[in-house]
Amino acid sequence: MITRPGIAAIGIFFCVAGHAQDVPSSRQPNNAKPHPIAQQLFQNGALSCAATAHQLASLLSNGKETSVIQLPPANPDHNLVTATMIQPRDKVTSIVTMAFAPNQANGCGASYQAIVYYEKSCARARDEFYPAIKMQALGKTGALLGTLDQKSQVILVAAGNGCLLLNQEIAK
């Protein structure tokens, strides 16, 4: 099962609140209709990761995204596969990139990175969305790193008058 402490941390644009350990049954992917990313992986021969792609893409989906998949030229079921979802939102667009590695010890290894622009400062984003997370400066870059757990982290980077919120998680 894919856990979502990282996705909960940036609930501002995923509309998910709290720091949940497992995906509640109400947020479990609908197994009756595979997510389009999973369908594309399956149709192109990346069979080992289709179920994981369905679960992760369904969890991260807002239902309005456009998806792009990058497959290797040969043997997609034995190579890294990536998918990117561009998700329009009310005032911003978020980008979610997923990577799937077939034939790992856990079956299909998966990770994702979600990026959104927040119209206020990184200090405000930290105070509003991550008050309990200890942040550390990343050298002299001005960026802040917060470790959510062993598998997920958030990075805040100043951009213009606002802040880029990057959430990274090893999902499986």
N, C-alpha and C positions, 0 to 999 in steps of 0.2 A: 504494500500500500504506500502510496506517495503521501508524505506528510507535508504540511504547509506552514511551518513557522515563519519562513521567509516571506511568503506571499502575504501572510497576515500583517507583517511589519510594514508593508507599503499598501495597506488597504485603501489609502486615499484614492487610488485609481482603479483598484480591483473591487471596490465596494465590499471589502471583507474586513470585519473588525475583530480585534482580539488576537490572541496568540494561541491558536489551536494546535493540538498535537496530531490529530487525524482528521481527514476530510469527513465532515458529518454526512450522514446518509442523505440529507437533503441536497448536498452539493456533490454527491457521487455522480460520475458521468452516466448519461443515459446509454445503457448498453444496447438498446434496440436499434439505434442509428449511429454508426461510427462517425467520429469527427472527420471532416474532410481531409485533414492532414493524415490521419491514420489510413483513410481510404487510399490516398495518393501513395503513401509508403507501401501499402499492401499491393496495389496495382503495379508498382514499379519494382517489386521483388524484394523489398526490405521487410520481410515477413517477421523476423525475430523481434522487432521493436514496434510493430503496428499496435499491439494492445497497450503498451506503455505510452505510445504517442497519443492514442485515444484518451487515456486517462489524464495525462498531463495537459494536453491541448484543451480538453473539455473543462478542466479545472481553471485554466488561465483565460479561457475564452470569455468575451463579452457579447458574442453573437453577431458582431458588426465588422469583424476583422477581414482583412484580405491577407491571404497566406502565400508565402513563397517557400518552396522546398528546394534544397540543394542536394542532389544525389551524386554519388561517384559514378564515373563512366562505366564501370564494370563491377559486378558482385556487390550490389548495394546491401545485401544481407550479411556482408562480412566487413563492412567499412563504416566509418562515421557518417551520419546523415544529419543535416541541420534543417530546421524550419523556422521561419520568422513570421510573426503575426503583426500587422500594422493595425492598431485599434483606434478608430476615432472615438473621442469622448466629447463631453459638453464643450470644454474650452481648450482641450489639449489632445494630442495624439500620443498614445503610448506604443512602445515597441517591445515585443517579447521574442527573444531568440531562444530556441530549444536545440539541444544536441542529443543525439541518440547513438549509443555505441553498442552494437549487437555482440552476442556471444561473450559476455562478461561473466564473472563468477556469480553475479546476481541475475543473470539472464540478459537483460537489456539495461545498460547503464544510461542514465538520463540526467541532464542538468538544464537549467534555464537562467536567463538574465532578462530582467524587466527594467525598462528605462522610461521615465516620464519627467517632463519639465514641470517644476513647481514655481509659480509666479512670485514667490517670496524668497527671502534669503535662506541660506543653508542653516543659519543659526535658528531661524524661525521654524524651519522644517524639522530640525533636530528636537527643538523644544515641544513642538506640536505632535509629532508622530513617533518619536523615539526617546521619550523622557527617561525611561528606565535603562536605556542602552548606553553603556560607556563608549564614547567615541574617542578615537585617537587620530592625531594628525598624520597624514601620509607625507613625510618629509616636509619640503618647503612648497608643496604644490597647492596648499590651501584646502585640499580635499580631506574629508573626514571618513574614517572607517569604523563601523560598528559591527561586532561579531554577535550574531543572534544565537547561534548554537554551533556545533561542530560542522554542520553542513551548510550553513547559510550566513551571509553577511550583507551589509548595506554600505554603500559608498555615497557620500554627498559631495557634489562638485559644483562650485560656483559657475554660473553661466549667464552672462549678461546681468540683468537685474534680478535674476532668480537662481534656481538651483536644479541641477539634474540629480534625480534620485535613482540609483542603480541598485537593484536587488539581485543577488546571485545565490543560487542554491543547487546543491547536488541533490536531486529529487529521488533518485533510486540508485 
